[in-house]
Amino acid sequence: MKNPEAVTVNKKFLTLISLAIDTALKYEALTGGKRKLGITGEVGEVLVCRQFGLRLVLDSRSEGFDAIDKAGRHVQIKTRRSESEDLPSKLGRVSRFSEHPFDYALLALLDHKYELCEIWQATYSALKPIIDRQKRRSPTLREFQNSGERVFESLPPDRHRKTRPR
C-alpha cells in the first residue's frame, strides 16, 4: 500500500498547538471547567509525532491511522487527558478504533494542562482481540496498557527518559 501524504511536525505546528492549548485552558476556566474545546486528540497526535519523529498523516480519517514512522509503519494514536492533577483513570476508555488495520498504536496520556506524561505502545495483533470484543471498539486504558508497554515517561527536565517505538 502506498503511504498517504504526511508532514513532519515542526516548530510551526508546536507554536499553533501551544496557542490552541492556551485558548482551551482559558475557555475551560471561563466556563468553570464545564465546557471543553475538544482538542485532546489533535494535541496528542502532534505531541506524539514530535516526540518520536513520526510523520503526521494529513487525512487520517480515510486512512485509519494517524502517523507513519521512519520504517513506513502505520501508527494509530489515541490520547486521554486527565481532568485532575493525576493521570487519567485506567478505567477510562480510549476513543473508538476504526476497522482499518495498522501496525501499532500509541496511547498518549496527558495531564490536565495538556502536557505529555506517558506514551504506551501496543501492536495491532495484541489489540485486535480486545478491540473486537468491545461493542464500541473502545478498550479501557488498563486493557491497552496490559497489551503493550510504556515507551515514554515524562520526568523532571534534568532527568528526561525517552525510548523509541519498537
URSULDA-V925203 format. One record per residue. PSI is psi as a letter, one per 40 degrees, with the letter a starting at -180 (NA if undefined). D_CENTER is the distance of its C-alpha to the mean C-alpha in Angstrom with 1 decimal. Layout:
BEGIN
psi,d_center
PSI,D_CENTER
PSI,D_CENTER
END
This chain:
BEGIN
psi,d_center
h,23.7
h,23.5
i,20.2
i,19.3
h,19.5
i,16.6
i,16.7
h,16.1
h,14.2
a,17.2
d,18.8
d,19.3
d,15.6
d,15.1
d,18.2
d,17.4
d,13.9
d,16.0
d,18.6
d,16.3
d,15.1
d,18.8
d,19.9
d,17.5
d,18.7
d,22.3
d,22.1
d,21.0
d,23.8
d,26.2
e,25.6
f,25.7
e,22.1
e,23.0
i,21.2
i,17.7
e,16.8
f,13.7
e,11.5
d,8.4
d,6.4
d,8.1
d,7.9
d,4.2
d,5.0
d,8.2
d,7.8
d,6.2
d,8.9
d,11.3
d,11.0
e,11.7
f,13.8
i,12.1
h,13.5
h,11.7
h,13.5
d,15.5
g,16.1
d,13.1
d,14.8
d,17.9
d,16.4
e,14.1
i,11.4
d,9.3
i,10.5
h,13.5
i,14.2
d,17.7
e,19.2
e,18.4
i,16.1
h,13.8
h,10.1
h,8.1
h,4.2
i,3.8
h,3.6
h,7.2
h,9.5
i,12.9
e,16.1
a,18.1
e,18.4
i,17.2
i,13.8
i,12.8
h,15.4
e,15.1
e,17.0
i,14.4
i,12.8
i,9.5
i,10.0
h,12.5
h,12.4
i,14.9
e,17.8
h,17.1
i,16.9
i,14.5
d,15.0
i,12.1
i,8.6
h,6.0
h,4.8
h,3.9
h,7.1
i,8.7
a,12.4
e,14.5
e,14.9
f,11.2
h,11.7
h,9.2
d,11.0
i,9.6
h,7.6
i,9.0
h,10.1
i,12.3
i,14.5
d,15.2
d,18.6
d,17.6
d,15.3
d,17.7
d,20.4
d,18.3
d,16.7
d,20.2
d,21.7
h,19.7
d,21.6
e,18.5
f,16.3
g,14.0
i,14.2
i,14.2
d,12.0
d,15.2
d,15.6
d,12.3
d,13.1
e,16.7
e,16.0
a,14.4
i,14.4
h,12.8
e,12.5
h,11.9
h,13.5
h,14.5
i,18.2
i,20.9
d,21.2
e,24.2
f,22.5
h,19.1
h,18.1
h,15.8
i,15.8
i,14.8
i,13.1
NA,16.1
END
